[in-house]
Amino acid sequence: MTGITDLGFAFGVIAETIVTTYNVNGQANAAPMGVTMENLQRLVLRIYASSQTYKNLKSKRCGVVNVTYDAELFYRTSFKETNPNGKLPQEWFEKAETVDAPRLQAAHAHIEVTVANIKQLDAERAEVLCDVKLVQAANVLPKAYCRALFATVEAIVHATRVEAFINHEDREKREQALKLLETIKECNDVVNRVAPNSRYSEIMADLNQRIDSWRAKGES
Ligand SMILES: Cc1cc2nc3c(=O)[nH]c(=O)nc-3n(C[C@H](O)[C@H](O)[C@H](O)COP(=O)(O)O)c2cc1C
């Protein structure tokens, strides 16, 4: 039987996944989230309370942790506005087997979870403890490691914070955004060196345009 350690989860390691949940109106939602393992049956998420995923986990008390290394999925679930009509295509999802949550059909593995407890960490973030109910993995061929995958996902995660901080009233947050922009630039250089003219470089170009538009908003 497949367990979470077979999927790359380990003590003291943050694994980047995509968490899927239902909104109150029944629409499926998905967002990248870092996940740690507390024990073989329990996962821990640290989530911004402002996120839709947090609201859904709190109200529905369940979700699915989807395992994938598809940079496109990370991009389109981070920034919903990159999808047609600004919404996640509902045909991407199917119903989970053991919990009232959607799961991503294209994921390499699914971990269906229920919410055991929610602890407030600070004014912005909460820790969500999840019990593992079902683990399912697809039989997929291995993929050769490409640095552009790492660099693209790294840039996406930083960009989610840049969007939140770049026009923030707090100067420290704005300075943090500027530092993150430097890291994104380094990621961009790696992608354009190892994978020019690829889907990775297209995602980076689109991301850079979005960042320019966030900056312009602050200047107007
Ligand atoms: C690789 C990656 C990891 C992320 N990890 C987290 C996380 O652990 N907690 C969190 O609150 N946001 C995390 N984010 C940011 C959210 O995915 C992002 O804010 C998203 O837009 C939230 O969507 P939602 O409002 O639909 O939940 C991560 C983003 C990426 C790309």
The ligand as an ORCA input file, in Angstrom:
! r2SCAN-3c Opt
* xyz 0 1
  C       5.016     26.440     -4.426
  C       4.053     27.303     -3.645
  C       3.858     27.071     -2.297
  C       2.968     27.847     -1.544
  N       2.794     27.566     -0.219
  C       1.890     28.262      0.509
  C       1.665     27.932      1.882
  O       2.268     27.020      2.448
  N       0.740     28.665      2.552
  C       0.034     29.680      1.964
  O      -0.822     30.293      2.638
  N       0.244     30.021      0.659
  C       1.143     29.337     -0.079
  N       1.366     29.656     -1.408
  C       0.612     30.789     -1.989
  C      -0.812     30.423     -2.380
  O      -0.848     29.280     -3.200
  C      -1.435     31.600     -3.156
  O      -1.543     32.701     -2.291
  C      -2.794     31.263     -3.751
  O      -3.198     32.314     -4.605
  C      -3.889     31.046     -2.728
  O      -5.061     30.680     -3.426
  P      -6.488     30.531     -2.739
  O      -6.894     31.913     -2.273
  O      -7.367     29.981     -3.801
  O      -6.323     29.587     -1.572
  C       2.258     28.904     -2.169
  C       2.456     29.148     -3.544
  C       3.354     28.367     -4.274
  C       3.546     28.641     -5.725
*
